[in-house]
């Protein structure tokens, strides 16, 4: 229950709004301001939404880097400043420029968070050796990946494969930093045709995987995989 709640964007969205408004009301009472708690709380909502973007939003998911999120937040700030200035300049000027800016910026951050929210996905690598690359094979069914086996094999659905994602690796309940978190899309030639997968390279010397061997041993079932060109797999 708690895991589903923490992976819900609506939970975080409402939490940011409620927390900002509560702080706004507290500040209004303590400082005895005449403005409404909504006006005072708006900058706090914007700040909380920015933190949520930093935590959950991957603006460039497959090749995610923190700098892309920081650049995105800076762009939102610039847009808020420009629009806030023009609203103040061409409005009746009864509303302060900073109020216009915080309202626009907060609205933009909440929208960006809602649209680009990505849940944090975890891959359990407990049974997998540190020198074994993680290979997520593209499945016929559009489902998520399953637990990784001792050969570093898991499965991934079409949507995740196309969108990409930056998972967290966990070994024995602790974050495992043995792998490069940015996936590489690879093609694997097999006797059944070309299989597709996302590969997470081990930071140690990688072991070579023979997919045909794993199919022969029954570890990988070819009837569950998509073979052929990527264009044909989407049909």
matplotlib code that plots the C-alpha trace (Angstrom):
import matplotlib.pyplot as plt

x = [0.0, 2.7, 4.8, 1.9, 1.2, 4.8, 4.8, 1.7, 2.2, -1.1, 0.0, 3.2, 1.3, -1.3, 1.4, 3.4, 0.3, -1.0, 2.5, 3.0, -0.4, 0.2, 3.5, 1.9, -0.8, 1.8, 3.9, 0.8, -0.1, 3.5, 4.4, 0.8, 0.7, -2.4, -1.9, -3.8, -2.2, -2.4, -0.3, 2.3, 2.3, 2.7, 6.6, 6.7, 4.6, 6.9, 9.9, 8.4, 7.4, 11.0, 12.3, 9.8, 10.9, 14.5, 13.6, 11.1, 11.2, 13.6, 13.4, 15.7, 14.9, 17.1, 20.2, 19.3, 21.7, 21.0, 22.1, 19.1, 16.7, 18.6, 18.5, 14.8, 14.1, 16.2, 14.2, 11.0, 12.4, 13.2, 9.7, 8.1, 10.2, 9.4, 5.6, 5.4, 7.1, 4.7, 1.7, 2.8, 3.7, 0.5, -1.8, -3.3, -0.1, -2.2, -0.6, 3.1, 5.6, 6.9, 3.4, 2.9, 6.2, 5.7, 2.2, 3.4, 6.5, 4.5, 1.9, 4.5, 6.4, 3.3, 2.3, 5.8, 5.9, 2.4, 3.3, 6.8, 6.6, 8.4, 8.2, 11.5, 12.0, 14.2, 16.1, 17.1, 20.6, 21.1, 21.5, 23.5, 27.3, 28.8, 30.7, 27.5, 25.8, 22.1, 20.2, 16.4, 15.0, 12.1, 8.9, 6.0, 3.6, 3.8, 4.7, 7.4, 10.6, 10.8, 13.4, 16.9, 18.2, 21.8, 22.6, 21.6, 18.5, 15.2, 12.4, 11.0, 7.8, 7.5, 6.6, 9.5, 11.8, 10.8, 10.7, 13.8, 14.2, 16.9, 16.4, 17.9, 19.9, 19.5, 21.5, 20.5, 18.3, 21.2, 21.8, 24.1, 26.4, 28.1, 26.3, 26.1, 22.5, 22.1, 20.9, 22.2, 19.8, 21.3, 20.5, 21.3, 21.6, 20.1, 19.0, 15.5, 16.2, 17.3, 16.3, 16.3, 17.3, 18.4, 21.8, 23.2, 26.9, 28.8, 31.5, 33.7, 34.9, 31.8, 31.1, 30.0, 26.4, 25.3, 21.6, 21.3, 22.9, 20.4, 17.5, 18.8, 19.0, 15.4, 16.5, 15.1, 11.9, 12.0, 8.2, 8.0, 10.4, 9.9, 12.3, 12.9, 13.3, 12.1, 9.6, 8.0, 8.0, 5.7, 3.0]
y = [0.0, 2.5, 1.6, 2.2, 5.5, 6.7, 5.8, 7.9, 11.3, 12.5, 11.8, 13.9, 16.6, 17.1, 16.8, 19.6, 21.8, 21.1, 21.5, 24.8, 26.1, 25.0, 26.8, 29.9, 29.9, 29.5, 32.3, 34.5, 34.1, 34.4, 37.5, 38.9, 39.5, 40.8, 38.6, 35.4, 32.1, 31.1, 34.1, 33.5, 29.7, 29.8, 30.2, 27.2, 25.1, 26.1, 25.1, 21.7, 21.1, 21.8, 19.2, 16.7, 17.4, 16.9, 13.6, 12.0, 13.7, 12.4, 15.1, 12.9, 9.4, 7.1, 9.2, 10.8, 13.1, 15.5, 18.4, 18.0, 18.4, 21.4, 23.0, 22.3, 24.0, 27.0, 27.3, 27.2, 30.0, 32.1, 31.6, 32.5, 35.7, 36.8, 36.0, 37.5, 40.7, 41.1, 40.3, 43.1, 45.5, 45.2, 44.5, 47.0, 46.7, 46.0, 42.6, 42.7, 41.3, 38.7, 37.4, 37.0, 35.3, 32.8, 31.9, 31.2, 29.3, 27.2, 26.4, 25.4, 23.2, 21.4, 20.8, 19.5, 17.3, 15.8, 15.2, 13.9, 12.0, 8.7, 6.2, 5.0, 1.4, -1.1, -4.1, -6.7, -8.0, -10.2, -13.4, -11.9, -11.7, -8.2, -8.9, -9.9, -7.3, -6.9, -7.7, -6.9, -8.8, -7.3, -9.3, -9.9, -8.8, -5.1, -5.8, -4.6, -6.5, -9.4, -10.3, -10.8, -14.3, -15.4, -14.9, -11.2, -11.8, -10.0, -8.9, -5.6, -4.5, -2.5, 0.8, 0.8, -0.3, 2.6, 5.2, 4.1, 4.4, 4.8, 2.1, 1.7, -1.5, -3.2, -6.0, -7.5, -4.4, -2.0, 0.2, -1.7, 0.7, -2.1, -1.1, 1.9, 3.0, 4.3, 1.5, 0.7, -0.7, -3.7, -6.4, -10.0, -12.4, -15.8, -18.9, -17.6, -14.2, -10.8, -10.3, -6.8, -5.8, -3.0, -3.6, -2.2, -2.6, -3.9, -1.5, -4.6, -6.9, -8.2, -11.8, -12.7, -13.9, -16.5, -16.2, -19.3, -21.3, -19.9, -20.8, -24.3, -24.7, -23.5, -20.5, -18.1, -19.1, -17.7, -17.8, -15.0, -12.7, -10.4, -11.1, -9.1, -5.5, -2.8, -1.6, -5.0, -5.5, -2.5, -4.0]
z = [0.0, 1.0, -2.0, -4.4, -2.6, -2.8, -6.5, -7.2, -8.8, -7.4, -3.9, -4.3, -6.2, -3.5, -0.8, -2.4, -2.6, 0.9, 2.5, 0.7, 1.8, 5.4, 5.5, 3.9, 6.7, 9.4, 8.0, 7.6, 11.3, 12.6, 10.5, 10.7, 7.0, 5.3, 2.2, 1.9, 2.9, -0.8, -1.9, 0.8, 0.3, -3.5, -3.5, -1.1, -3.5, -6.3, -4.3, -3.3, -7.0, -8.1, -5.6, -6.9, -10.5, -9.4, -7.7, -10.1, -13.5, -16.1, -18.8, -21.0, -19.7, -21.6, -21.4, -18.1, -16.4, -13.5, -15.6, -17.9, -14.9, -13.6, -17.1, -17.3, -13.9, -15.0, -18.2, -16.2, -14.0, -17.0, -18.5, -15.2, -15.0, -18.5, -18.4, -14.9, -16.1, -19.0, -16.9, -14.5, -17.3, -19.3, -16.4, -13.9, -11.8, -8.7, -8.4, -7.6, -10.2, -7.7, -7.2, -10.9, -11.2, -8.4, -9.6, -13.2, -12.1, -9.6, -12.2, -14.7, -12.2, -11.2, -14.8, -15.7, -12.7, -13.6, -17.3, -17.0, -13.7, -13.7, -10.9, -9.4, -10.6, -8.8, -10.1, -7.5, -8.4, -5.3, -7.3, -10.1, -10.0, -10.0, -13.3, -15.2, -17.3, -16.7, -19.9, -20.1, -23.1, -25.0, -24.5, -26.7, -23.9, -23.0, -19.3, -17.0, -16.3, -13.8, -11.2, -12.6, -12.6, -11.9, -15.6, -15.4, -17.5, -17.0, -19.3, -20.4, -22.1, -25.3, -23.5, -21.2, -24.0, -26.1, -23.3, -21.5, -17.8, -15.1, -12.5, -9.1, -8.5, -5.2, -3.7, -0.3, 0.3, -0.3, -3.3, -5.7, -7.6, -9.6, -12.8, -15.1, -14.7, -18.3, -20.5, -24.0, -26.6, -28.2, -30.8, -30.1, -33.1, -32.2, -34.1, -33.8, -35.3, -33.9, -30.2, -28.7, -25.2, -22.9, -21.5, -18.2, -18.3, -15.2, -14.0, -13.5, -16.3, -18.0, -18.7, -22.2, -22.5, -25.1, -25.6, -27.7, -24.9, -22.4, -24.8, -25.2, -21.4, -21.1, -19.1, -21.7, -23.6, -27.2, -27.5, -24.9, -26.9, -29.8, -32.7, -35.9, -36.7, -34.2, -36.8, -37.0, -33.2, -32.7, -35.0]

ax = plt.figure().add_subplot(projection="3d")
ax.plot(x, y, z, "-o")
ax.set_aspect("equal")
plt.show()
